[in-house]
Amino acid sequence: MGKKGLFVGMLTLDLVYLTASFPSPNQKIAAADYTVSAGGPATNAAVTFSYLGNEAIVLTVAGNHPINGLIRRDLDNYKVAIADLDPTRTEPPPVSSIIVTQTTGDRAVVSLNATKAQVGSDRIPPNILQGVDIVLIDGHQIEVGYAIAQQAKINNIPIVIDGGSWKPGLENILPIVDYAICSDNFYPPNCHNSEEVLSYLLNMEIPHIAITRGEKPILYLSPTEKGEIEIPQINPIDTLGAGDIFHGAFCHYILQTTLRETLTAAAKIASYSCQYFGTRRWMERELT
């Protein structure tokens, strides 16, 4: 049977365009393809977790702006529920405009983060952790994330941090988490390379740590083992959301197997997703 995951963080609307190249200044270019979907690290992770046969809830600021109809329809399609921290909010959600190049899969992103949509822990719905098997926090709702982490720790629910980039306030959450899965763009204060990041996270007494590095091997460390995991070699079409998809798959597999096997399986799914345009189309094909 599937598990239940709570994904705490950011919700956006993503407008993604596929082009032959990035535009030059003052240049207008035509897109070869486009897609519209809900986005944000926690949200994309939740969609992946649900796709793999689980129940997923995103704890986020959504509100009631008309644009949210697009977001809600997308998440309904992938059976992801929204627990809204500010249901009366009338401001539009963050909208990301993203260009992906056909030749390399590289991307350029213009977006707003969640700094203008922060809410207090008093907005957390009661009993939100009831029946939850795992929690992922992406750091875009710091006060809420901290409160959820504290509650999850008390209830022995494993906590995963999505360390895409450093955000002030994470220093309070990190000592509580069980799994820190960070990108090579995650630089805590006074850290400038992977070795310094690993040292910082170890000083936080986090038991399980991994650093993803794009197509380079994943570095990982746990109380019983450490090492590197090779990434499947592919010809990428689109790398957008690969890290988010990795985190969603991680939350699925870590409830079943070891850290190394989980990282290996998550890397396989994330790499597979990069062979398709957008963050959803890979789900239309059978995983191999």
Secondary structure as GFF3:
##gff-version 3
##sequence-region A 1 288
A	DSSP	beta_strand	4	8	.	.	.	ID=ss1
A	DSSP	beta_strand	12	19	.	.	.	ID=ss2
A	DSSP	beta_strand	33	39	.	.	.	ID=ss3
A	DSSP	alpha_helix	41	51	.	.	.	ID=ss4
A	DSSP	beta_strand	55	60	.	.	.	ID=ss5
A	DSSP	alpha_helix	68	77	.	.	.	ID=ss6
A	DSSP	beta_strand	80	84	.	.	.	ID=ss7
A	DSSP	beta_strand	95	101	.	.	.	ID=ss8
A	DSSP	beta_strand	107	110	.	.	.	ID=ss9
A	DSSP	three_ten_helix	115	117	.	.	.	ID=ss10
A	DSSP	three_ten_helix	121	123	.	.	.	ID=ss11
A	DSSP	beta_strand	134	137	.	.	.	ID=ss12
A	DSSP	alpha_helix	142	154	.	.	.	ID=ss13
A	DSSP	beta_strand	159	163	.	.	.	ID=ss14
A	DSSP	alpha_helix	170	173	.	.	.	ID=ss15
A	DSSP	three_ten_helix	174	176	.	.	.	ID=ss16
A	DSSP	beta_strand	179	183	.	.	.	ID=ss17
A	DSSP	alpha_helix	194	203	.	.	.	ID=ss18
A	DSSP	beta_strand	208	213	.	.	.	ID=ss19
A	DSSP	beta_strand	216	221	.	.	.	ID=ss20
A	DSSP	beta_strand	226	229	.	.	.	ID=ss21
A	DSSP	alpha_helix	242	253	.	.	.	ID=ss22
A	DSSP	alpha_helix	259	273	.	.	.	ID=ss23
A	DSSP	three_ten_helix	281	284	.	.	.	ID=ss24
###
